[in-house]
């Protein structure tokens, strides 16, 4: 089976929806936040720990796995789920974004992309067909079409070329994608140009993908501009299919995305922040290495019920971070991922009760960054 | 209450014993291996993970905790157990060994030791009284007397001076130690000089400590010499009290120590090895980063029932180590600590069945390093 998606309830005053996404690896309540497991591991977490945190879908990166340990090895292992011991759902990106942001680009044409690995400089060529081969080998539940993501700011001509190329590549991806248990999502590009976004979305929707991502956002543009793009892009996408805002994970942005009709989010932010000692609390982000926490024998967040907050003090956490102990990354990641899971649970509860705008105000009145 | 120790069974052909050690934080079956939690954390492990691994006592280092975050903060937090969220037993060392091996020594006299911190060069003075103050503040279940550990090789005069000083310091420790819930162990020194060891042990035993450690071993001397020292030192210690061989953790050495009548062991080896990719298996130590494991889709040890071996392959583990993922340290440590727990469980079972020599042969015939 491929995915099934159902909208359970629509918000009256906003475009937000409560939904249910069924994949070959389980049921996912939406809106959902997907933690990132770049190299076949959500950093500092065992799969068992992720399950305890109620994570049921993660994102993994095709670019990294293609380079190391190689998608053919992962296929030999029985696919990514089996290789990394993860029984939940997996969405893989196409590798496009990383090739453009991490790889050393050699040549990009309508055909595909020649680039050098950021690890050892080795030469590679990835085109839509290769991106499908890689993701089919990984065996993720959801694969993404190969796209060209424009940076910000950049001129209209370049954005238009990239958006048109992304559309052509989406067609080629669809033609070669052939994996009954994997669903292929298309990605809308078009930068912050309203007419380009709308045209790109409409043409992509005509290709009839089982789900759609909004790409090319959270790449440096102002937040308000991102929300504006969502305002006119999301309505072009079909109501009955899941919508995924790529690379967005800040709590405020997730709330704004939900209100504009987005169902799925991913970002390295909660896990990367955790390793750097930037921890989410109900009153905002704190930097736990700050000297003021040296003797603070209270929990990180007295309102939080995660393992970290139930068992340790700020002073202990600060000591672990200052000593660069591995446990700092473990406890910080547990806390930040629990925070995200609670946020999404509360968002879904608010949608159930049709009070998402009220919840947003409540949350933001306390969460001061 | 302080500790209680009971010898449950004695081996007929060897000096080995099966025992039970009761501390204010629980019951410990002996012989026992204590993982090291240097800076108030067993590296890469949550306390919850340690419990799952059936660890019930850990060692923590006074020297490190005195420097950072400071024993006064830990006392304010309610002691080390509470500070680090660990409900099992804790043994703290005296700091002596680390002052001599890590600190920059300024002056050592009968009075105490002036040294500079290895972290920031700051000046410190620790004497037996200070070592007791630190450990009483930490509130460990078992504290160690402040000792001078001689390096190897070194001349007789230096070893003799250090052993005599250790004895004087042991007296001073005993005089000021005043903590009803903490038991203070003495440490036998004397290097590899039989007469010095025996004299030192006898005089220390006369001071009547609730337990005794054999110090100054595993500091570079040949293994056979260490076993020889145990041969003549352990018989000087009282039968009814626990005996602890400091800094020893190699499986072979633990077996040899058990046979010579040792009840307790500690070492960073299993946890440090784990972080470096050196993993224990029933057929010996392997280096998981070796290229030959690149495509190896079998478990690390097919005989092992730990979380790591039940869920992951050598190829996946190698990928994690090569990518320097935090999960490599977590999974490696889970495995190596499980291996140690199994080894100790099997040793105790063999003692119960009075077949410790047979078990040693069985184990060593397979465990090729």
Interface residues (C-beta under 8 A of the other chain):
Chain A: X39 X40 X41 X43 X44 X45 X46 X47 X48 X68 X69 X73 X76 X77 X83 X84 X85 X294 X295 X297 X307 X311 X312 X313 X315 X316 X318 X319 X320 X322 X323 X325 X326 X327 X329 X330 X331
Chain B: X39 X40 X41 X43 X44 X45 X46 X47 X48 X68 X69 X73 X76 X77 X83 X84 X85 X294 X295 X297 X307 X311 X312 X313 X315 X316 X318 X319 X320 X322 X323 X325 X326 X327 X329 X330 X331
